Amino acid sequence: MRLTLLAAACLLSAPIVAHAQATDAARRLAQDAIIVDTHIDAPGVLTDKWADLAGEHKDREFDYPKARAGGLDVAFMSIYTSPRQDADGSAWQAANAMIDGVEALVQRHPDKFAVLTSPSDAARLLEGGRVLLPLGMENGAPLQDKLENVRFFFDRGVRYITLAHSAANRLADSSYAAEKKWNGLSPFGRQVVAEMNRLGIMVDVSHLGDASALEAIRLSKVPVIASHSAFRHFTPGFERNISDEIAKAVAARGGVVQVPFGTAFINPDSAADLQAQFRARVAFDQRNIELKAQGKPQEDRTAFEKAWEEAHPVRSSTLAQVLDQIDYGVKLLGVDHVGIGSDFDGVGGELANELKTVADFPNLVAGLQARGYSDADIRKILGGNLLRAWAAIEAGAGK
């Protein structure tokens, strides 16, 4: 998720060195394990304000020095487009511009970054200390209504697609919307899932309404993932977080639920605010569509967002709440089906206090060690589970 209006100015700066909570043992394991984060919104921030992420940038949560300090190896770059971009037809252009930005970063610094398109290439490309940048498309809007665009974006490096985001689109329903358009997948959405299976693109059920998620899981011939979904157990009524039923269905097919670090997902009060905010935005957009059709002046979006933020103060969250999410997922699904999808650079700095940038992964490792997880199980959670599921999805391509 990317809260675009908060943007880089609201991101919290943090030093490269992880907080003192991380023990030497935790730092060693973070550097030794392969850490895979399935959701970082750096590309959208880059299109707002370019920064050469090979160097340190205090207003960014992901850059190369922070990644190396934290042990992050595989950072899925989120190609996020909004429902508004879907409605005005700009999602295609926006997605391609973000991919261009990631490619430019890699081309400028091939010693520091590489695009990753297959888990089988990870070990080779990691040599020399590179950070690998696979692409995940958050919202299927850039596909428009053309099935051939699934192949187009596969060829551009996209390896998972979150079918919808904060409003229903041509593929599926959003968890945020009170009313559902499809009550499952659309006919086109079903075609897209089949084509993703054929090509080896991971089907991502984060953000989906429950019926859409369950149908996507049922139709997929290979494992599916939830790229950044906390557990609804902690936030009753917040459909954006994954239900026990859907999480179990993901695990039963060999998939992985990737836990985010954003306050809005792990703090119940913030979750309620976020759901209300997205619904208010949809209503705002609908009012402006109607006003435009009537030839009347439209409401000011900046004023709307400012008023919302003033009425809903920022709350905090903690590493302990992230660990509670992981504990719950492991108990519910087993340790082979839980991973991490932080949402760094996508939530305006509103993150667990001890997990403010990618430099802070040792704090997560220390927390897991303190809760009794073995190093082998921590390696699974940090990235092994996701790489295993991705390899299975790739192996199932074309079958």
C-alpha positions in Angstrom: 0.0 0.0 0.0 1.2 3.5 -0.8 -0.3 6.5 0.9 0.7 8.9 -1.9 -0.4 12.2 -0.3 1.8 11.7 2.7 4.7 11.1 0.4 8.4 11.4 1.2 8.1 14.5 3.4 6.3 12.4 6.1 8.7 9.5 6.0 10.6 9.1 9.3 14.4 9.4 9.0 16.5 6.8 10.7 20.2 6.0 11.1 21.8 3.2 9.1 22.8 1.4 12.3 20.0 -0.7 13.7 18.7 0.0 17.2 20.6 -1.3 20.2 17.9 -3.9 20.8 19.5 -6.1 18.1 22.1 -8.4 19.6 25.3 -9.4 17.9 23.8 -12.8 17.2 20.8 -11.3 15.6 22.9 -9.1 13.4 25.0 -12.1 12.3 21.9 -14.1 11.4 20.4 -11.2 9.6 23.5 -10.9 7.4 23.8 -14.7 6.9 20.2 -15.5 6.1 18.5 -14.5 2.8 16.0 -11.8 3.8 13.1 -11.4 1.3 10.7 -8.5 1.8 7.8 -8.8 -0.6 6.5 -5.2 -0.4 8.6 -2.0 -0.6 7.0 1.1 -2.2 10.3 2.7 -3.4 9.3 2.9 -7.1 6.3 5.2 -6.4 8.4 7.5 -4.3 11.0 7.6 -7.0 8.5 8.9 -9.5 7.5 11.6 -7.1 11.0 12.6 -6.2 14.0 10.9 -7.8 16.8 9.8 -5.5 19.8 7.7 -6.3 19.1 4.8 -3.9 22.7 3.6 -4.2 23.5 6.1 -1.5 21.9 6.9 1.8 18.8 9.1 1.9 17.4 10.1 5.2 13.8 10.6 3.8 13.7 7.0 2.4 13.1 3.8 4.3 14.9 1.7 1.6 18.2 2.5 0.0 21.4 0.4 -0.6 23.3 1.3 2.6 20.3 0.6 4.8 19.6 -2.6 3.1 23.2 -3.8 3.5 23.2 -2.7 7.2 20.0 -4.7 7.8 20.8 -7.8 5.8 18.0 -7.3 3.2 18.8 -9.3 0.1 15.6 -9.5 -2.0 13.4 -6.4 -2.0 10.2 -6.6 -4.1 9.6 -3.2 -5.6 5.9 -2.4 -5.5 4.5 -1.1 -8.8 1.5 0.6 -7.2 -1.3 2.3 -9.1 -4.4 3.8 -7.5 -8.1 3.3 -8.3 -8.1 7.0 -9.5 -5.3 6.1 -12.0 -7.4 3.2 -13.1 -10.4 5.4 -13.6 -8.6 8.1 -15.5 -6.6 5.7 -17.7 -3.2 6.6 -16.4 -2.3 3.3 -14.6 -0.6 1.9 -17.7 1.7 4.8 -18.0 2.4 5.1 -14.3 3.3 1.4 -14.0 5.7 1.5 -16.9 7.3 4.7 -15.6 8.0 3.0 -12.2 9.5 0.0 -13.9 11.7 2.3 -15.9 12.8 3.9 -12.6 13.8 0.6 -11.1 15.7 -0.4 -14.3 17.5 2.9 -14.4 18.6 2.4 -10.8 20.0 -1.1 -11.7 21.7 0.1 -14.9 23.4 2.9 -13.0 24.6 0.6 -10.2 25.0 -3.0 -11.5 27.5 -3.6 -8.7 24.8 -2.8 -6.1 21.5 -3.8 -7.6 20.1 -6.4 -10.0 16.5 -7.2 -11.2 15.5 -10.7 -10.0 13.0 -12.6 -12.2 13.6 -16.1 -10.9 14.4 -17.5 -7.5 16.9 -19.8 -9.1 19.0 -16.8 -10.0 19.1 -15.4 -6.5 22.3 -17.0 -5.2 24.3 -16.0 -8.3 23.1 -12.4 -8.4 23.6 -11.9 -4.7 27.4 -12.4 -5.1 29.3 -9.2 -4.5 26.7 -7.8 -2.1 24.0 -6.8 -4.5 20.4 -6.2 -3.4 18.0 -7.9 -5.7 14.9 -6.1 -7.0 12.1 -8.3 -8.2 8.9 -6.5 -9.2 5.4 -6.9 -7.7 2.4 -5.1 -9.3 0.1 -3.7 -6.6 -3.3 -3.4 -8.3 -4.1 -5.1 -11.6 -5.3 -1.8 -13.1 -2.3 -1.4 -15.5 -3.5 -4.6 -17.3 -6.5 -2.6 -18.5 -8.8 -5.1 -20.1 -6.2 -6.8 -22.3 -5.1 -10.3 -21.4 -2.0 -9.9 -23.4 -0.8 -7.3 -21.0 -0.2 -10.0 -18.4 2.6 -11.3 -20.7 3.7 -7.7 -21.4 4.3 -7.1 -17.7 5.8 -10.5 -17.2 8.4 -9.6 -19.9 9.0 -6.4 -18.0 9.9 -8.4 -14.9 6.6 -8.4 -12.8 6.5 -11.6 -10.7 3.4 -11.0 -8.6 0.2 -9.1 -9.2 -2.1 -8.0 -6.4 -5.3 -8.3 -8.2 -7.0 -5.2 -6.8 -6.2 -2.5 -4.3 -8.6 -0.1 -2.5 -11.5 -0.3 -5.0 -13.0 -2.9 -7.2 -11.4 -3.0 -10.7 -11.8 -5.2 -13.8 -10.5 -8.2 -12.0 -11.7 -8.4 -8.4 -13.3 -6.7 -5.4 -11.3 -4.7 -2.8 -11.5 -5.4 0.9 -12.0 -1.7 1.6 -15.2 -1.3 -0.3 -18.4 -1.9 1.7 -20.3 -3.0 -1.5 -18.9 -5.7 -3.7 -19.1 -5.5 -7.5 -18.1 -9.1 -8.4 -18.6 -11.2 -5.2 -15.5 -13.1 -6.4 -13.5 -12.6 -9.5 -14.8 -11.1 -12.7 -14.8 -13.2 -15.8 -11.7 -11.3 -16.9 -10.1 -11.8 -13.5 -10.5 -15.6 -13.9 -8.7 -15.4 -17.2 -5.9 -13.3 -15.7 -5.4 -15.9 -12.9 -5.1 -18.6 -15.4 -2.7 -16.6 -17.5 -0.6 -15.8 -14.4 -0.4 -19.5 -13.6 0.6 -20.2 -17.2 3.5 -17.7 -17.1 4.6 -18.2 -13.5 3.4 -15.0 -12.0 2.5 -15.2 -8.3 -1.2 -14.5 -7.6 -1.4 -12.1 -4.6 -4.6 -12.0 -2.5 -3.6 -9.0 -0.3 -6.2 -6.2 -0.5 -8.9 -8.4 -2.0 -12.4 -8.8 -0.7 -12.9 -12.2 1.0 -14.9 -13.8 -1.8 -12.4 -12.6 -4.4 -9.5 -14.0 -2.5 -11.1 -17.4 -1.9 -12.0 -17.7 -5.6 -8.5 -16.8 -6.7 -7.0 -19.4 -4.3 -9.5 -22.0 -5.5 -8.8 -21.4 -9.2 -5.1 -21.2 -9.0 -3.3 -24.4 -10.0 -0.2 -23.3 -8.0 0.4 -21.7 -4.6 -0.7 -18.1 -4.0 0.7 -15.5 -1.7 -0.5 -12.6 0.5 2.3 -10.2 -0.1 1.6 -7.9 2.8 -1.4 -9.0 5.0 -1.6 -8.9 8.8 -4.0 -11.2 10.6 -7.6 -10.1 11.1 -7.7 -11.9 14.4 -6.1 -8.8 15.9 -8.3 -6.3 14.0 -11.9 -7.7 13.9 -14.0 -6.2 11.1 -11.0 -5.0 9.2 -11.4 -7.0 5.9 -8.1 -5.7 4.6 -6.3 -8.1 7.0 -6.5 -11.7 6.2 -9.0 -14.0 7.9 -8.1 -17.3 9.4 -10.2 -19.1 6.7 -8.3 -17.4 3.9 -4.9 -17.7 5.5 -5.5 -21.5 6.0 -6.5 -21.7 2.3 -3.3 -20.0 1.3 -1.2 -22.4 3.4 -3.1 -25.4 2.3 -2.0 -24.7 -1.3 1.6 -24.2 -0.2 1.5 -20.4 -0.2 2.8 -17.8 2.3 1.2 -15.0 4.3 3.7 -12.1 4.5 3.3 -10.0 7.6 3.6 -6.1 7.3 5.1 -3.7 9.7 2.6 -0.8 9.2 0.8 0.7 12.2 -2.4 0.8 10.2 -2.4 -3.0 9.9 -1.3 -4.1 13.4 -2.9 -1.4 15.6 -6.7 -2.0 15.8 -7.6 1.7 16.1 -5.4 2.6 13.2 -6.9 -0.2 11.1 -10.4 1.1 11.7 -9.3 4.6 10.7 -7.7 3.3 7.5 -10.8 1.4 6.4 -12.9 4.5 7.0 -10.4 6.6 5.1 -10.4 4.5 2.0 -14.2 4.5 2.0 -14.3 8.2 2.4 -11.9 8.6 -0.5 -14.2 6.5 -2.7 -17.2 8.6 -1.7 -15.1 11.8 -2.4 -14.1 10.6 -5.9 -17.7 9.7 -6.6 -18.9 13.2 -5.6 -16.4 14.8 -7.8 -17.5 12.6 -10.8 -21.0 13.7 -10.2 -20.1 17.4 -9.8 -18.0 17.3 -13.0 -20.9 15.7 -14.9 -23.2 18.5 -13.7 -20.7 21.2 -14.7 -20.1 22.3 -11.1 -16.8 23.0 -9.4 -15.2 19.9 -7.8 -14.1 19.5 -4.2 -10.5 20.1 -3.4 -8.6 16.9 -2.8 -5.8 18.5 -0.7 -8.3 20.1 1.6 -10.2 16.8 2.0 -7.0 14.9 2.9 -5.8 17.6 5.3 -9.1 17.6 7.1 -9.0 13.8 7.4 -5.5 13.8 8.8 -6.4 16.5 11.4 -9.4 14.5 12.6 -7.5 11.2 12.8 -4.2 11.6 14.7 -1.3 9.3 14.0 -1.0 6.3 16.4 2.0 4.2 17.2 2.8 0.5 17.1 5.6 -1.8 18.2 7.9 -4.6 17.3 6.0 -6.7 19.9 2.9 -6.3 17.8 4.7 -7.5 14.7 6.0 -10.5 16.6 2.5 -11.2 17.9 1.3 -11.3 14.3 4.1 -13.8 13.3 3.4 -15.9 16.4 -0.2 -16.1 15.5 0.5 -17.0 11.9 2.9 -19.7 12.9 0.4 -21.2 15.3 -2.4 -21.1 12.8 -0.5 -22.1 9.7 2.8 -23.6 10.7 6.2 -22.0 10.4 6.5 -22.9 6.7 3.7 -20.5 5.7 4.7 -17.1 7.3 7.0 -14.4 5.9 7.5 -10.7 5.8 6.2 -7.9 3.6 7.0 -4.7 5.4 5.3 -1.9 3.3 8.4 0.3 3.8 8.1 3.6 1.9 4.3 3.0 1.6 2.7 4.1 4.8 4.1 7.6 5.4 6.5 6.4 8.1 3.8 5.0 10.3 5.6 1.8 11.2 6.4 -0.2 14.3 8.7 1.8 16.5 11.7 -0.6 16.2 11.2 -1.3 12.5 11.5 2.1 10.8 13.7 1.3 7.9 15.2 -1.8 6.2 18.3 -1.3 8.4 16.2 -2.6 11.3 15.7 -6.2 10.3 18.2 -7.3 13.0 15.6 -6.0 15.5 13.1 -8.4 14.1 15.6 -11.3 14.2 16.4 -10.5 17.8 12.7 -10.4 18.7 12.2 -13.8 17.1 15.2 -15.2 18.9 13.9 -13.9 22.2 10.6 -15.6 21.6 12.3 -18.9 21.2 12.4 -19.4 17.4 15.3 -21.5 16.2 17.7 -20.0 13.6 16.4 -22.5 11.0 12.8 -21.3 11.5 13.8 -17.7 11.5 15.5 -18.3 8.1 12.2 -19.6 6.8 10.3 -16.6 8.0 12.9 -14.1 6.7 12.7 -15.5 3.2 13.0 -19.2 2.8 9.3 -19.7 2.7 8.7 -17.1 0.0 11.5 -18.4 -2.1 10.1 -22.0 -1.8 6.6 -20.9 -2.8 7.9 -18.8 -5.7 9.9 -21.7 -7.0 6.8 -23.9 -6.9 4.8 -21.3 -8.8 7.6 -21.0 -11.4 7.8 -24.8 -11.7 4.1 -25.0 -12.3 4.2 -22.5 -15.2 2.7 -23.8 -18.4 1.1 -26.8 -16.9 
